[in-house]
Amino acid sequence: MVKLIALYKKPDDIASFDKHYAEVHAPLVKKMPGLRKMEVSKITGSAIGETPNYLVCDMYFDSRDALDAALASASGRAAGKDLMSFAAKYVTLMYADVTSVEEIKSFGD
């Protein structure tokens, strides 16, 4: 399994960001083909003091090919265009291979 991680810094206008994210952006993302699960977490603190981060979204796909196909789809392009329209200066996108706790013995193989 692979996930696309969107990490957002604290926006200038939190209320406007939250409204757009919930009413426009998240529904666009949920339409992407092959999306297995989407988790959205608001960051409430940090073990090392104040954090500049505000929200993280984890989007799970069966494989990198499935993720790439989702991003290239009409839904994926619409979500990307919307993301850049309201959060370009706040967001960092990353890919990650998901390893379960049961598989941790072979981590890195």
PEMORA-V227093 format. One record per residue. PHI is phi in radians with two decimals (NA if undefined). PSI is psi in whole degrees, -180 to 180 (* if undefined). OMEGA is omega as a letter, one per 30 degrees, with the letter a starting at -180 (* if undefined). Layout:
phi={PHI/PHI}
psi={PSI/PSI}
omega={OMEGA/OMEGA}
//
This chain:
phi={NA/-2.25/-2.30/-1.75/-1.93/-1.96/-1.88/-1.90/-1.33/-1.06/-1.32/-1.12/-2.10/-1.08/-1.08/-1.15/-1.04/-1.03/-1.10/-1.13/-1.05/-1.27/-1.61/-2.09/-1.22/-0.99/-1.07/-1.16/-1.07/-1.10/-1.46/-1.13/-1.15/1.47/-1.18/-1.55/-2.79/-2.32/-2.07/-2.06/-2.25/-1.48/-1.42/-1.89/2.99/-2.53/-1.23/-2.05/1.79/-1.09/-2.11/-1.39/-1.51/-2.09/-2.62/-2.33/-2.16/-1.89/-2.06/-1.74/-2.36/-1.11/-2.76/-1.13/-1.07/-1.13/-1.11/-1.05/-1.12/-1.11/-1.15/-1.42/-1.24/-1.03/-1.14/-1.12/-1.15/-1.13/-1.12/-1.13/-1.09/-1.11/-0.97/-1.19/-1.32/-2.14/-2.45/-0.96/-1.44/-1.88/-1.81/-2.15/-1.87/-2.44/-1.88/-2.56/-1.44/-1.66/-2.12/-1.33/-1.03/-1.14/-1.63/-1.02/-1.01/-1.75/-0.96/1.58/-1.33}
psi={149/149/150/126/127/114/122/133/163/122/159/-40/93/-43/-44/-43/-51/-43/-48/-43/-48/-40/-24/-57/-53/-43/-34/-45/-42/-17/-9/132/141/-3/118/-37/146/124/130/127/127/132/126/-5/-177/148/-16/30/-158/142/144/-7/149/-42/148/138/126/124/118/137/157/-33/170/-36/-42/-40/-47/-41/-40/-43/-33/-14/167/-40/-42/-42/-39/-43/-42/-43/-44/-43/-47/-25/-27/-13/17/-39/-6/-21/144/130/136/153/148/141/134/129/127/163/-37/-27/-2/-27/-34/14/130/-6/*}
omega={a/l/l/a/l/l/a/l/a/a/l/a/a/a/l/l/a/a/a/a/a/a/a/a/a/l/l/a/a/l/a/a/l/l/a/a/l/l/l/a/l/a/a/l/a/l/a/l/a/l/l/a/a/a/l/l/l/a/a/l/a/a/l/l/l/l/l/l/l/a/a/a/l/l/l/l/l/l/l/l/l/l/a/a/a/a/a/a/a/a/l/l/a/l/l/l/a/l/l/l/l/a/a/l/a/a/l/l/*}
//
